[in-house]
Amino acid sequence: MSKWARNPPSEARVKLVLGVVVACILLVLIEKFIGWPEFLTLEPQRRNPVKF
């Protein structure tokens, strides 16, 4: 914080950091209320075998 007080970041850097924070919050809210698509998961879900 003392480094930022002596040499504050540029307006563009502040906007970048705020944009990243907003994007992260948006992703969390989408996952919480809508759910995460299965095709984006890293571990595939087990499927029931087809019975004939």
Contacts in CASP RR format, 6 or more apart in sequence:
PFRMAT RR
TARGET T0000
AUTHOR 0000-0000-0000
METHOD contacts of the structure
MODEL  1
MSKWARNPPSEARVKLVLGVVVACILLVLIEKFIGWPEFLTLEPQRRNPV
KF
9 17 0 8 1.000
38 45 0 8 1.000
END
